[in-house]
């Protein structure tokens, strides 16, 4: 009975802390400022930035040298201290700076997957944008909704965000989401476009610097089952919309060549899938 009473008290305490954390998140979203103000970390000057004291011939030289040094220090980016934030704000910072620590937040229950940013983004969406497949899998193992949409006009899901974000682990993240049942043919936004259509646009206008070949994400989604014959709300397929953009692009546009390259990719994939 003592052990049962102890477990009951622990469960109540855990629920109380969780309720308090949710209340803080709601209060933070209600205000335009973070719930806890950032605590900037002062950058330290590198030894190479220090003036060469042997070259200082007068007080004016010393003043000018140190003023130049201070300008360099002020211009240096100030690192963000994750411990100055809580919940999903800390989680988002750690995804960029220390992904292993962001995974620990999920493992230890510091982030449950139910928290939302001001844009309606879940921790799963943030991890998908960062291309952190290990964090994505951990969240999915906790039972988070894989197809939950944010509050943007396009109602973007984690899969759509992963398909457009130029991260090193993009394909692995896409695979993790699809293996968890993400809807590959879901229509997004007023235009009713599929993740494949957004991915092709990203491959043209926001190319992935980590991609091995051109159109890497587009090719990968098709191989995972995305339909090239799918139509948007206007009745256009991916091939038709890219062809229209390529033929209408000015000759001086830096993307004109890439649009025609994407046409070749889609035509090659049409033979691969049998779609026309």
HUBEL-V452986 format. One record per residue. RES is the residue in one small letter. D_LAST is the distance of its C-alpha to the last C-alpha in whole Angstrom. Layout:
RES;D_LAST  RES;D_LAST
This chain:
x;69  x;69  x;66  x;64  x;66  x;65  x;61  x;61  x;63  x;60  x;57  x;59  x;59  x;55  x;54  x;57  x;55  x;52  x;53  x;55  x;52  x;49  x;52  x;52  x;48  x;48  x;51  x;50  x;47  x;49  x;50  x;49  x;51  x;50  x;52  x;54  x;55  x;53  x;56  x;55  x;56  x;58  x;57  x;60  x;60  x;59  x;63  x;61  x;61  x;65  x;67  x;69  x;72  x;74  x;73  x;74  x;77  x;78  x;77  x;75  x;73  x;72  x;71  x;69  x;67  x;67  x;66  x;63  x;62  x;62  x;60  x;57  x;58  x;57  x;54  x;53  x;50  x;52  x;51  x;50  x;52  x;50  x;53  x;54  x;51  x;50  x;47  x;44  x;45  x;47  x;43  x;41  x;44  x;44  x;40  x;41  x;44  x;44  x;42  x;44  x;46  x;43  x;42  x;46  x;46  x;44  x;46  x;49  x;48  x;48  x;45  x;44  x;40  x;41  x;42  x;40  x;41  x;41  x;37  x;37  x;36  x;36  x;38  x;34  x;32  x;35  x;35  x;31  x;31  x;34  x;32  x;34  x;33  x;36  x;37  x;34  x;35  x;38  x;37  x;35  x;38  x;40  x;38  x;36  x;34  x;30  x;28  x;31  x;30  x;33  x;34  x;32  x;30  x;27  x;28  x;27  x;27  x;28  x;25  x;24  x;27  x;26  x;23  x;24  x;28  x;28  x;30  x;31  x;30  x;27  x;25  x;28  x;28  x;25  x;25  x;28  x;27  x;24  x;27  x;29  x;26  x;25  x;22  x;19  x;17  x;20  x;20  x;22  x;25  x;25  x;21  x;20  x;18  x;17  x;18  x;15  x;15  x;19  x;19  x;17  x;19  x;22  x;21  x;21  x;24  x;26  x;25  x;27  x;30  x;30  x;26  x;26  x;23  x;21  x;18  x;20  x;20  x;16  x;16  x;18  x;17  x;13  x;15  x;18  x;15  x;13  x;10  x;8  x;7  x;10  x;12  x;15  x;18  x;18  x;14  x;12  x;10  x;10  x;9  x;10  x;14  x;14  x;14  x;16  x;18  x;18  x;19  x;22  x;23  x;27  x;28  x;30  x;28  x;28  x;24  x;23  x;22  x;21  x;18  x;17  x;18  x;15  x;13  x;13  x;13  x;10  x;8  x;10  x;9  x;6  x;8  x;10  x;9  x;7  x;4  x;0
